[in-house]
């Protein structure tokens, strides 16, 4: 279902591209994410439990292709990579975002982002999802690009079924959730 949604969204956005070139723009962002809470769920001797892990800064890099739907709304497809330092996860991301601009597309905006996390190292995790809500401020405006600063709240959840234990070595991992705050510096061009 999710894959079909992204396929339809991608096809629709690229089809619209031929209809209206001036409404397309790109963004690239470098994120610094600090988890406020890391919940590790596991079972030991058939009893489920949860512990909180120490937080460590995480880094991400995103690219998004956006389409200005209306004067104050844009919709975009995004891709990126993230290093989640606390659990030593490296993941690829693919998702979408929607932005609401308070004045116009060159000024302050709020956004909602969803991304699916996937990895080639199944010993770490099977898959995961990321949801983010944030606000962005242009800190420098030029004719060719804007430099933006974003502040956001982020939840990264991972399915750990079948992966290696993270803490004790003999537990059965189930899931882990990173609840985080972060800032990012990005360019819109």
N, C-alpha and C positions, 0 to 999 in steps of 0.2 A: 504494500500500500504506500509506504513512504517513498520507495524508489519510483513508483508510478507518478506520485505527486511531483517529485523533482524533475522527472523526465518531461512531464507536461509543462511545468513551469519554465524549464530551460527552452523547450521548443517554442513556447509562447513568446518568451522574451526575445529570442533570436528572430522569430517571424516579425515581431513588431519592429525590430531594428531596421529592417528594410523600409518600413513605413515612415519612421521618424528618427533620423540620425541625431538631431540636436537634443534629444531628451536622454541620451545615454551618457553616463559618466562612470569613472572607476575610482575606487578607494583602496588604499593599502595602509595597514596599521601594524604597529609593533606594540604588543601588550605586555604589561607587567602585572601579574596577578598574585595576590597574597590571600591564601585561604584563611578564613576566620574560624572555620570548623571543618574537620575531616572525620567523617563517620565511616568506620570500617566494620562491616557486618560479616560475621563468620559463624561457623558451628564447630563445636568440639564435643566429641562423644554424644552426638545427636542432640545437643542443646545449643540453641541459637543465642548469640550475644553480640554486643556492639561495644567498641571502644573508640575513643578519640585519639587521633595521632597528632604528632607535632607538625606544625605547618611550615612550609618552605616556599619561597617565591618561585613562581612558574613564569614561563615566557611563551609568547605565541606570535605568529606572523600570519596575517590574513590579507587576502585580495578579494575584492568584491566588484562585480559588474552590476551596476544599478540602472534602473529605468525610472524616470520621473513620470509617474502615473498621472498625477494632478499637480497643481501649483505647490501643495504642501505635503504630498505623499510620494515616496519612492519605494520601489520593491527591487530587491537584488538577490543574486546568487553569489555565494561565497565559497572559498576554499582556503585552506591554510594548514599549518602545522603547529603543534604545541608540545612543549616539554613540561610535564607535570612533575616537578622535582620531588615532592613528598613521597610518592610511590615509585618514582623513576619510570613513569610512563612516557613514551613518545607516541604521539598520535597524529593521524591525518584527519582533517575535518572537511565536511562538505555540507552546505546548508543554505539558508536564506535569511534575509532580513527585511524589515519594513521600518521606514523612517518617517517621522512627522516633523516638518519644519515649521517653527513658530512664525517666521516671517517669510522667508523664501529659502531656496536650496543652498544659498551661500551664507546662511546664518545659523543660529542655535537650533538644535534638533534633539529629539528623543528617539530612541530606537529599541526594537525588540528583535532578537536574533535567536535562531535555532540552528544547531549544527549536529550532525551525526559524527561520532568519533569512531574511527576504525584503526586497526593496527595490523601489521604483518607478524608481530610477535605475540602469538596466542598464549604463551606462557604468562604474560602480564595481564591481559584482559581479553574478553571476546568482542565486546562492542560497548558503546556508551552514547549518551546524549548530553548535549550542552544547551542550556537556555540562559540568555543574557538580556538584561534591561539596563539601559544607560542613557546618558545625556552627553552631547558633544558641543564643543565651543570652538569656533574658528579663532585661532590666535594670530594668524597672518593670512591676509588675502592678497593674491596676485591675479593677474589676468589669466595665466595658464593653470594655476592651482591654488588651493587653500591648504593651509596647515592647520589641523584640528587636534584638540585635546579632548579625550573622552574619559568619563568617569562612569563605572558600571558595577553592577552586582551580577554574579555569575554562579550558576550551579552546574557542576560536571558530575554526572552519575555513570558508573561503570558496572557491567555485569562481569563478575569474576568467576563464574561457574567453570570448573575445570582448570583454572589457572593455579600457579604456584602460590603457596602461603606467603603473606607479606611480613608477618611479625614473628610468630613463634616457631614456625617450621612444621608444626603438626596439626594446625587447624585446617578446616575446609572453608576457603574463601567463598563468599556469596556476592557481596557488592561493596562499593565504596562510593561515598559522596563527598565532593569538595564544594563547600559553600564559601565563596570568595568575593572580595572587593578588588577592584583593579583600576588602573589608568592605562590609557594607550595614547600614543602619538601617531597621527596618521596624515595622509595627504589625499586630497580629492582632486582629480584631474580629468 
